[in-house]
Amino acid sequence: MVKRIAVIDYQKCNPSKCNYECIRFCPKNRAGEKCIKEREDGKPVIDENLCIGCGICVKKCPFNAIKIVNLPDALTENPIHRFGSNGFALYRLPIPVPGKVIGLLGPNGIGKTTAMKILSGKLKPNMGSSEEINWEKLSTMFRGNELQKYFESLSEDVKTIYKPQQVDEIPKIYSGPVKKIINEKAFEILKRLSVDYITNRRTEDLSGGELQKLAIAISLSKEADFYFIDEPSSYLDVKERLEVGKLIREVGKEKTVIVTDHDLATLDFMADIIHIFYGVPSVYGVVSKPYSVRVGINTFLYGYIKEDNVRIREEPITFEVRAPTKKSDSYYLTKFTEIEKDLGGFILTVEPGEIKYQEILAIFGANALGKTTFAKILAGEIKPDSGKIEPEVKISYKPQYIYTKFDGTVLDILNKNKNFLKYKNSIVTPLGLDKLYQSKVSKLSGGELQRLAIALCLMQDADLYLLDEPSAYLDVEQRLVAAKVIKKIIELREATAMVIDHDILFLDYIADRGMVFLGESGKRGHAIKPGTLESSFNTFLRDVEITFRRDPENGRPRANKPGSVKDREQKESGNYYYLK
């Protein structure tokens, strides 16, 4: 087995615009060996058995298309699957367990979706070779392993259901009435999720949250032996995420369910067992042994995989038990009187309140209660029917939905900001945008575009930074990095930030105070004036009838299982936000 892996991103690789620097400067090539050579299509290929890992080709590539990484010493087996020579490699697989919900945890590009596609039978693993391997041969290769019986079952008449990650692609696959693609059980699930009204609509007219619930309802309504649910919390608010989690747990009592999600609180709530995926995104991924859900998530946050002697994070991630108050109540940036806005069918009212200097104010509540409308009122994009904000402050606003017609590269758009060089090391590099300099903005993925939008917002000169759903499309690692960057910039600039989001852990990690929105989604929203983070979360969680406690090891928020002893104790005491 090779001790290092070389990956070339052939979408970035462009030999017509370079002089094959990777081939010309490779020490092994200059010594007469063909470590890097041209393929028939003119693209380079690297022989990993000859590669000495010097990294010269990585530095010389003008398109940042090459990555060479040493593999962990404990990794002695061949990959389960590899996407061709110099392509991504996945090592090991999660183990399906009947009657359990298996959670997959790790960053984007680390192989979670690949593992789900293999286990669901949608992708045949090649064990790192170019030869096709059938299910019978695979079961033989895993003789004595828990996966032997599973691969044997895939070669027989076993049914699997796969709920894809990209639910926004549904209208491209089926454009038509929703009622034609659901059965009676799916309708009951939609009713439970409070979106049965979408049956009278067409898929192309549905929002992201409605498409997500439709995909979940269709998947869970079908009879199968194994269910694979890829990122069910995207586009959903906290209450919706936990309701979906309840549905998945119910199915998992009788069937095998494998689920991946970037919302740690939701994943903790859904799963019984956790597999951690680690490695280098887009290069290789390794699947850890199974852990109990609490130990697995804590191991991930601690950042050390003991069994493989691998550190996946420089320092552990911990959460403050109570966010500190930075300034007195009288030290405010701006105040607002009672605000009202009628949007025709939806009415928003906001209690009088203030936004303090150098604080991060968390804005949260169910979808369609006016959070984004309030943000736009503050940003001056919408005029309220009554009420005023004074004094006026300079605002930098990152909207919820990000669209761009910019035709240049990431570096081009960053260079347009006068503060680019000033904040390169504190914003651009931590968010990983330096690796995307030559990428076209129009070709960025959702997560890449989100990180770019956060950077562009924070680099502006402003008194108040208003970020609407900055965690959307980001994986767990990226969310925590984004939170650190936001906190650091607010401190450096002595500014203030308002963050609207649905990720409880993200908000708990980043915020000093909270502002909760209540009401009836799509009809009326009522914003309670900003208060302590504890009181705001308590009000919100009481409204959705969910309790949270803190993990004693790292202080992270954990949702109590409904009806559990701790859930009942906290509800009886009125303390929905963490057991004291």
Long-range contacts (C-beta under 8 A, 24 or more apart in sequence): 1-76, 1-77, 1-78, 2-48, 2-49, 2-71, 3-70, 3-71, 4-48, 4-51, 4-53, 4-68, 4-69, 4-70, 4-71, 5-48, 5-68, 5-69, 5-71, 5-89, 5-283, 5-284, 6-46, 6-48, 6-51, 6-66, 6-67, 6-68, 6-86, 7-66, 7-67, 7-68, 7-69, 7-86, 7-87, 7-88, 7-282, 7-283, 7-284, 8-43, 8-44, 8-45, 8-46, 8-65, 8-66, 8-86, 9-65, 9-66, 9-67, 9-282, 10-43, 10-65, 12-63, 12-64, 12-65, 12-438, 12-439, 13-43, 13-44, 13-61, 13-63, 13-65, 13-66, 14-63, 14-65, 15-42, 15-43, 15-44, 16-42, 17-62, 17-63, 18-61, 18-62, 18-63, 20-44, 21-57, 21-60, 21-61, 21-62, 22-46, 22-57, 22-60, 22-61, 22-66, 25-56, 25-57, 25-60, 26-56, 26-57, 27-52, 27-54, 27-56, 28-52, 45-85, 45-86, 46-86, 62-438, 63-438, 64-435, 64-437, 64-438, 67-280, 67-282, 67-283, 69-280, 69-283, 69-284, 71-284, 72-286, 72-308, 72-309, 72-310, 73-309, 74-307, 74-308, 74-309, 74-310, 75-286, 75-308, 78-127, 78-128, 79-127, 79-128, 79-284, 80-115, 80-118, 80-125, 80-127, 80-128, 81-114, 81-118, 81-123, 81-125, 81-126, 81-127, 81-128, 82-126, 82-128, 84-130, 88-114, 88-282, 88-283, 88-284, 88-285, 89-128, 89-283, 89-284, 89-285, 90-114, 90-115, 90-118, 90-284, 90-285, 90-287, 91-279, 91-284, 91-285, 91-286, 91-287, 92-286, 92-287, 93-118, 93-119, 93-125, 93-147, 93-287, 94-119, 94-258, 94-275, 94-287, 94-290, 95-146, 95-147, 95-150, 95-275, 95-290, 96-150, 96-226, 96-256, 96-258, 97-256, 97-272, 97-273, 97-290, 98-255, 98-256, 99-252, 99-253, 99-254, 99-255, 99-256, 100-252, 100-256, 100-257, 100-272, 100-273, 101-248, 101-249, 101-252, 101-257, 101-258, 101-259, 101-270, 101-271, 101-272, 101-273, 102-256, 102-257, 102-258, 102-259, 102-271, 102-272, 102-273, 102-274, 102-275, 102-290, 103-258, 103-259, 103-260, 103-261, 103-267, 103-270, 103-271, 103-272, 103-273, 103-274, 103-275, 103-293, 103-296, 104-258, 104-259, 104-260, 104-274, 104-275, 104-277, 105-260, 105-264, 105-267, 105-274, 105-275, 105-276, 105-277, 105-296, 105-297, 105-300, 105-476, 106-276, 106-277, 106-278, 106-285, 106-300, 106-475, 106-476, 107-277, 107-281, 107-475, 107-476, 107-477, 107-478, 108-281, 108-447, 108-475, 108-478, 109-281, 109-282, 110-277, 110-278, 110-279, 110-281, 110-285, 111-277, 111-279, 111-284, 111-285, 111-287, 112-230, 112-260, 112-277, 112-285, 113-165, 113-230, 113-260, 114-285, 115-277, 115-287, 116-162, 116-228, 116-230, 116-258, 116-260, 117-162, 119-150, 119-160, 119-226, 119-228, 119-258, 120-160, 120-161, 120-162, 120-226, 120-228, 121-154, 121-158, 121-160, 122-162, 153-225, 158-225, 158-226, 159-223, 159-224, 159-225, 159-226, 160-224, 160-225, 160-226, 160-227, 160-228, 161-219, 161-220, 161-222, 161-224, 161-226, 161-227, 161-228, 162-219, 162-228, 162-230, 163-215, 163-216, 163-219, 163-227, 163-228, 163-229, 163-230, 163-232, 164-215, 164-230, 165-230, 165-231, 165-234, 167-208, 167-211, 167-212, 167-214, 167-215, 167-234, 167-235, 168-208, 168-211, 170-203, 170-206, 170-211, 170-214, 170-215, 171-203, 171-204, 171-206, 171-211, 174-203, 175-202, 175-203, 175-204, 176-202, 176-203, 177-201, 177-202, 178-202, 178-203, 178-206, 178-214, 181-218, 182-214, 182-217, 182-218, 182-221, 183-221, 183-222, 185-221, 186-217, 186-218, 186-220, 186-221, 187-217, 188-221, 189-216, 189-217, 189-220, 189-221, 189-247, 190-214, 190-217, 192-243, 192-247, 193-217, 193-240, 193-243, 193-244, 193-247, 207-235, 208-234, 208-235, 209-235, 209-236, 209-237, 209-240, 209-367, 211-235, 212-236, 213-240, 213-244, 216-244, 216-247, 220-247, 220-248, 220-251, 224-255, 225-255, 225-256, 226-255, 226-256, 226-257, 226-258, 227-251, 227-252, 227-255, 227-256, 227-257, 227-258, 228-257, 228-258, 228-259, 229-257, 229-258, 229-259, 229-260, 230-259, 230-260, 231-260, 231-261, 231-262, 232-259, 232-261, 232-266, 233-261, 233-262, 233-263, 233-266, 233-502, 234-472, 234-473, 236-367, 236-502, 237-365, 237-366, 237-367, 237-502, 238-364, 238-366, 238-502, 238-504, 238-540, 238-544, 238-546, 239-366, 239-544, 239-546, 240-366, 240-367, 241-266, 241-502, 242-266, 242-269, 242-544, 242-546, 242-559, 245-269, 245-270, 246-562, 262-471, 262-474, 262-475, 262-476, 262-479, 263-502, 263-503, 263-504, 263-505, 264-297, 264-476, 264-505, 264-556, 265-503, 265-504, 265-505, 265-548, 265-557, 265-558, 265-559, 266-559, 267-293, 267-297, 268-293, 268-294, 268-297, 268-558, 268-559, 269-559, 269-561, 274-300, 276-300, 276-305, 276-312, 278-305, 278-310, 278-312, 286-310, 294-551, 294-558, 297-556, 298-551, 298-553, 298-554, 298-556, 300-476, 301-554, 301-556, 302-554, 316-554, 317-480, 317-554, 318-554, 318-555, 318-556, 319-505, 319-508, 319-509, 319-550, 319-554, 319-555, 319-556, 319-557, 320-555, 321-550, 321-555, 322-533, 322-534, 323-508, 323-511, 323-512, 323-513, 323-533, 324-512, 325-512, 325-513, 325-532, 326-356, 326-357, 326-358, 326-359, 326-512, 327-356, 327-357, 327-358, 327-359, 329-354, 329-356, 331-356, 331-357, 332-356, 332-357, 333-357, 333-393, 333-463, 333-464, 333-496, 334-389, 334-390, 334-391, 334-392, 334-393, 334-464, 335-389, 335-390, 336-378, 336-387, 336-388, 336-389, 336-390, 337-387, 337-388, 338-386, 338-387, 339-374, 339-377, 339-384, 339-386, 339-387, 339-389, 340-384, 340-385, 340-386, 340-387, 341-370, 341-373, 341-377, 341-382, 341-384, 341-385, 342-385, 343-373, 345-522, 345-523, 346-370, 346-522, 346-523, 346-524, 346-525, 347-523, 347-524, 347-525, 348-373, 348-374, 348-524, 348-525, 348-526, 348-527, 349-524, 349-525, 349-526, 349-527, 350-374, 350-387, 350-526, 350-527, 351-526, 351-527, 351-528, 351-529, 352-529, 353-515, 353-529, 353-530, 354-530, 355-464, 355-496, 355-498, 355-530, 356-496, 356-512, 356-513, 357-494, 357-496, 358-490, 358-491, 358-494, 358-495, 358-496, 359-496, 359-497, 359-512, 359-513, 360-486, 360-487, 360-490, 360-496, 360-497, 360-498, 360-499, 360-510, 360-511, 360-512, 360-513, 361-496, 361-497, 361-498, 361-499, 361-511, 361-512, 361-513, 361-514, 361-515, 361-530, 362-499, 362-501, 362-507, 362-510, 362-511, 362-513, 362-514, 362-515, 362-533, 362-536, 363-498, 363-499, 363-500, 363-501, 363-514, 363-515, 363-517, 364-500, 364-501, 364-502, 364-507, 364-514, 364-515, 364-516, 364-517, 364-536, 364-537, 364-540, 365-516, 365-517, 365-518, 365-519, 365-525, 365-527, 365-540, 366-517, 366-519, 366-521, 366-544, 367-521, 368-521, 368-522, 368-525, 369-517, 369-518, 369-519, 369-521, 369-525, 369-526, 370-517, 370-519, 370-525, 370-527, 371-468, 371-500, 371-517, 371-525, 371-527, 372-399, 372-400, 372-468, 372-500, 373-525, 374-517, 374-527, 375-466, 375-468, 375-498, 375-500, 378-464, 378-466, 378-498, 379-466, 393-462, 393-463, 393-464, 394-461, 394-462, 394-463, 394-464, 395-462, 395-463, 395-464, 395-465, 395-466, 396-457, 396-458, 396-460, 396-461, 396-462, 396-464, 396-465, 396-466, 397-457, 397-466, 397-468, 398-453, 398-454, 398-456, 398-457, 398-465, 398-466, 398-467, 398-468, 398-470, 399-453, 399-468, 400-468, 400-469, 400-472, 400-500, 402-449, 402-450, 402-453, 404-441, 404-442, 404-449, 405-442, 406-441, 406-442, 407-440, 407-441, 407-442, 408-440, 408-441, 409-437, 409-438, 409-439, 409-440, 409-441, 410-436, 410-437, 410-438, 410-439, 410-441, 410-444, 410-452, 411-437, 411-438, 412-441, 413-441, 413-452, 413-456, 414-455, 414-456, 417-456, 417-459, 417-460, 419-459, 419-460, 419-461, 420-459, 423-458, 423-459, 423-489, 426-485, 426-488, 426-489, 426-492, 427-455, 427-458, 427-459, 427-485, 427-489, 428-455, 430-481, 430-484, 430-485, 431-455, 431-478, 431-481, 431-482, 431-485, 432-478, 432-481, 445-473, 446-472, 446-473, 447-473, 447-474, 447-475, 447-478, 449-473, 450-474, 451-478, 451-482, 454-482, 454-485, 454-486, 458-485, 458-486, 458-489, 462-495, 463-495, 463-496, 464-495, 464-496, 464-497, 464-498, 465-489, 465-490, 465-495, 465-496, 465-497, 465-498, 466-497, 466-498, 467-497, 467-498, 467-499, 467-500, 468-500, 469-500, 469-501, 469-502, 470-499, 470-501, 471-501, 471-502, 471-503, 471-506, 479-503, 479-505, 479-506, 480-506, 480-509, 483-509, 483-510, 486-510, 504-537, 504-548, 504-557, 504-559, 505-556, 505-557, 508-533, 508-537, 508-556, 508-557, 514-540, 516-540, 516-543, 518-543, 534-577, 534-578, 537-576, 537-577, 538-574, 538-575, 538-576, 538-577, 541-576, 541-577, 542-574, 542-576, 545-571, 546-576, 547-571, 547-575, 547-576, 547-577, 547-579, 548-576, 548-577, 548-578, 549-578, 549-579, 550-578, 550-579
